[in-house]
Amino acid sequence: NLSISNYIWTANWWYMNKDKFESLSPEEQAAVTAASGTLGIIGPQSVILILYGVLTGTSIGGLLVAALIPGLFIAATFMITSYVVARRHNFPRNETPASWSEIGKDALGALPALLMPALVLGSIIGGIATATEASALAVVYSFLVGILVYRELPLRSLYSAASAAVATTGVIMMIMALATPFGWILTVEQVPANAAAWITGLHTTPLVTIILVLVLLKVVGFWLDLGPALIILAPILVPIALAAGLTPYQTGIVFTMTLGIGLFTPPIGTNIFVVCNVAKIDMWSVSVWLVPYWIASVVCVAALVAFPSLTEWLPHLFGV
């Protein structure tokens, strides 16, 4: 159930902030939201990284720490991509730059929300809570901050928010229900196992092996949600990736990122379905605007493969 929180967050974020993008077309708004919504799987609250750690025996705390730099790197890459797209299409811009006082005021206002990742990581690394208990702490903390600090979550609106969440969840569960039989077929027909055997049987260079593993992940990510895809592929492909030279934390982040591209890629891109359902627009018109973000994501994955320090430096620093 926790795995659908990323999709609900994506839809709710767009709904809460759509007035800030009133100068852009709905397709552009939806594309930016669908792509940036995948950042939630590379962060301290990532259920997918926790699942990966459970499946592969990798330290969950180490994975969450290792994801910090890649998460910032991907966010920066998406920001640059958005800037390039905006300049190319001559989007409206604010001619008056924000002052340092305005930036400081906004940063101070965002501080309570930014403290939640610190709460999750700190409680796990400090041995105060398990990953599951830390997620419960995050829920309680966000609820209290929304009511007491930002005061944007009045108690009278909880019912309507819950009703909207149930409706959005129903759409997501229908998509996941359709994807699950496909995963069953792949497993029964041993397609991932045969593909992995084919990769190892080629006796290629480590770089080519890694590329083939990532291509297989990407193809499966087109059709399956992250959870089922990891359950099917991680036990098979992780040993191959490690033998090819990837480090344990690097493998977890790269696997998660590669599968995450499928969240905003047709035909089963769940984030696309969510934002299109909220914005009431056509999925294919949004997909055109997503092309730059697909390219940016591939560049990020290639950088993480080429530079292991992006994922290994922080865990070694914290000793996890």
N, C-alpha and C positions, 0 to 999 in steps of 0.2 A: 504493500500500500504506500510506503514511503517513496517508492520510485516514481510515482506520478506527481509528487510535489513540485518537481522542476517544471512540468508542463503547466500546472495550475499557476505557479508563480509567473511564468511567461505571460499567460493570458491576463492575469490580474495586473501585472506591471504595465502592460500596454493600456489597459482600461484606465488605470489611475493617472497615466502620463500622456495620454493621447492629445491633450490640449497643447502640450509643449511642442508637438510636431504638426501643428495645424497648417503650416506652409508646405508640407510635403503631401504627396499623394498617399492614399491608403496602402497601395502596393509597396511603396518605399518604406512606410512605417512598419508594415508587417515583416518585410524582409530583414530589416535591422533587428527587430525584436526576436524573430525566429532564430537568427544566427547568434545573437548575444545571449539568448536563453540557454545555450549549451554551456556557457561558462559555469553554470551551477554544478556540472559534473566534475569540474576541476577546482575543487575548493574544500575547505575544512568540513563542510556539511555533506560532502558527496557520499551518497548511499552506494553509488557504483564502485567507488574506490574501496569502501568497506566490504562490499561483496567480492571484489577482486582479491582483497587480502584474505578473506575467509576461504576462497576457492584455491588459492595458491600457497597459503601459509606465509604470506608476506606480512610484515608488521604493519598494522593499520595506522598506528600513530606515525610511523615512518612515511607511509604513503601520503597521509594528509599533509605532513610537513613538506615532503618532496613536491607536492602539487602547488605550493605557494608561488614559486618563481615562474613555472610554466603558466599558471593562471594569469599572473600579471603580464607575462609575455604575450599570451594570446589576446588578452584585453587590449594591450597597446597596439598589437597588429590589427585588430578589428577597428580600433579608433583611427589608425592611419588609413585603413581601407575606406572607412566611412568618409574621411576627409577627401581622399582622392575621388571617390564617387561624387561627392558633393561639388567639388570643383569642376569635374568633367561635365556634370549636368547643370551647372550654374544654379545650384540651390540658393534660396535666400539666406543671407548671413547678417549677423549683428555687426554693424560697422564700428560700434563702440566697444572696445575690449573691456572685460570685467576688471575692476580694480582689485588690489590685494585685499582690501577690507571686505569686499563682496565675496572673494574666494575664501577668506578666513571665516566669514560668517556662515557660508554654506558648509565648509568643512566641519565647523563646530556643530552645526545642526545635524550633520551625518554621523557624528561621533558615536552616539548611542547604538546606531545600527552597525557601525563598523566594529564595535566591540564584541559582537556576537561570534565572529570567527575566532577571536582571541579567547573567548569563553570556552568554545568547543575544543580548540587545540590545547589550551592551558589545562583543562580538566583531564584530557586524555594523557598528555605528556607528563603531567604532574602526578598521575596515578590516582586522581581523585574520583574519576568516573570511567566506566567503559565507554566504547563508542556508542552503544545504544543509550546508555544513561546520559551521555553528553548531548545526544540529539533531543532527548526529552527536556534537558535543561534549556536548550536553544529554543524550543517551542514555548516554554513558560516565559523565558526572557523576552522573546519577541512579542508575546501577548501583552506582557506588562508594559513594555516600551511603547507599543501601539496605543495602549489606553492611557498611561500616566504621563509619558514624555511627549510623544507626537500628538496625542489626543485626536487621532484620525480613525480610531476604531471604537466608536461608542458602542455600548452594550446593546442599544436598540438595533444596531445594524448587523449584529452577529447572525441573526436568523437569515437575513437576505444574503449575507456573504456565504453562509453555509449552503443555502439553496443554489446559489450560482456555482459554488465549488462542486456540488453534487452533479449539476447539469454538465459542467465541463468534464468531470471525472467520468460520467457516463459515455461521453463521446470518446474519451481516451481509451476506456476499457473496451469499447467496441473495436477500436483499431487494434489494440493488443490481442483481443480475442481472435481476430482474423489472422494475425501474425503467428500466433502460437501453433496452429496446425502445420504451418509451413516449417517451423522449427522442428516439430515432431517428425515430419517427412525427412528433413535433412538428417536427423539423428538415426532414424530407422534405416535409411538408405546408406548410412555411414559416409555421407558426402564430405564432412569436415575431416574425418579420419583418412579417407582416401586422398583428399587434397594434401593433407600434411605428409602422408607417405610419399606422394609424388614430389613434394618439395624436397624432402630429405633424400630421395632417390636421385635427384639431379646432380648432387655433389658439386654444387656451384660455390662461388666465393661467398663469404659471410654477408657482404653487402647485398648481393643478389638474393640471398636467402631471406634477409630482412625485408627487402622490397616485396618479395612474393608473399611473405606472411602478412604484410600490411595490405597488399592488394586483396588477399583472401578476406581479411577483416573488413575491408571496405565493401566488398561485394555482399558479404553476409549482412553488414550494417544497413544496406539498402532495404532489406526485407524484414529484419528482426529488431525488436527493441533491445536496448543495451543489456538488460538483465538476462534474458534467455540466451542472447548471443555470447555473453561471457561464460555462462554455465556450460554451453556446448563447446566453445572454442578454447577457453583458457587452459583447461587441463591438457589439451592436445598441442597448442601452439606455443605456450610459454616455455616449455623445455627447449623447443627449437630456437626460439628467440634468444634464450640465455646461452645456448651453445654457439650461436652466431656472434656473440660478443656483447649483447645488451646487458646492462646491470638490472638487478631485480626491481628497484624503484623506477628506473627508466622504462623498463618493459611495461609496468603497470600504467604509468602515465601515457605512454605512447599508445598502448592498446585502448585505453579509455578514450583518448582524443580521437583516434581513428574511427572507432565505432560511433563516437558522438557526432561525427560529420553526417551520419545517416539521419540524425534527428531533424536536420533541415535540408534533406535531399529526398525528392520524390522517388518511388511512389508511396513509401510508408513513412515519410518524414513527419513524425508526430508533432513537432513544434510548428510546422507549416499548417497542419490541420487545425491546431489549437488557435493560432492567430487568425487564420482565415475564417474559422467559425465565429470568433469574437468580432472581427471586422466586417464579416459578411461580404467577402470578396473571393475571387476565383484563385485556386491554388496555382495554376500554371502561370498566371500573370505575375504572381509573387516570385515564382521560381526564377524568372529572368533576372530579377534584381539580386538574387542570391549568388549568382555566378562569381562575383568578386570575393565573396566570403568563402566559397568553396576553395578558390585558389589560395586565399590567405591561410585557410586551415591546413592545406597540404604543405605550404611553406613552413608553417609552425611545426608540423609533425617531422618534416625533414630536418629542421634545425634541432629538435630534441634528440633525434637519432644521431646527428653529427656531433653534438656537444653534450656528452653525458653529465658534465658539471652543472647544467641547468637543473637537473633533477637530483643530483647526488650531493651537492655542496651543503645545502641546509640540513639534511638528515645527519651528515657527518658532523656538522657544527653542533647540533643538539644532542649528538650521541644516540640517535635512534635508528 
